[in-house]
Amino acid sequence: MPKKSKDKGSCEEQCCYQVSAVIAVDARGQMVLPKDVREKMGINPGDKLAVIMHESSGRPCCLSMMRVNDLSMMVSGPLGEALKEKETR
């Protein structure tokens, strides 16, 4: 059974983290996301994923991935508001 830990995520809700799969990197640096993970996440051929590197004490410690469209929507809100404020000054 995967271990779960709860932490406050960027969506300001309680998030639950679990190990969903263990994947290998081949000689060309490529990885395959298992079908059940892709299906659960709604990842389809041609989708673009952003790889987000997390650091702890100045050193990389883990990676996350999310759809580029989702990331764009997340940052467009705060950045869009900041740009509007700048334009009105």
N, C-alpha and C positions, 0 to 999 in steps of 0.2 A: 504494500500500500504506500503510495507516495506521501511524503511528509508535506504538510501545508503550514505556511506561516502567514499571519495576517499583518498587514501594514497599510498605512494610509497611502493610497496611490495618487497620481496626478489628477485624477478625476474627483478627488476629495471625498471618495467613498472608501469604505473598508474593502481592501482587495485581498484575494486569496491566491497564493502562489503555490504551484506544484510542478514537479518534474513530469512533463508530458511525454518525453521521448529522449532517448540517447541516440545521437547520430554520429557518424564518422565523417572525417574529411579525407577525400581521396588525394592522390598525388597531384592533381591539378588544382587542389584547393576547393573543390566543389562538395556540396552537401545536399542531401535529399531529405526534405521534410516528409515524414511518413503520411500516408494517405489519410489515416484517421485524424491526424492533426490538421491537415489541409482542409478536410471536410468540416471539422468542428469550427475552424476559424474562417471558413468561407473563402479560402484562398484558391483562386482559379488560374489556369495557364495564362500567362501574359500579365498577371498582376505584378506590380512593383512594390517591393518591401524596403523600408528604410531600416538599416541596421544601426542601433543606438548603443554606443559603448558607455558603460557606467564605470566611474572611477572611485576608488577609495584610497585615501592617503596619497593621492597623486599617481596611483597605478591602476591600469585597467583591471577590473575584477569580473565583469560579466557583460553579456550582450543581450539586447532585446530586439525584437523586430515588430514592426507594425506597417500596415498598408500606407503607402505614400499619400493616398487621398485622405486617410484618417488623420495623418500627421499634418497635412496641409490645412484641414479644417480646424484642428486644434490650435495651430499657431496663427491662423488668419484672424481669429477673433481678437486676441490680445494685440497682435501686430496691427490689425486693421484699425482698432481703436487708437493706438498710439500714433499711427499715420494721420488719422483724422484730426487728432489734437494738434499735431504739428502744423497741419495745413491751416487751421483756424487761427494760429498765432500770428 
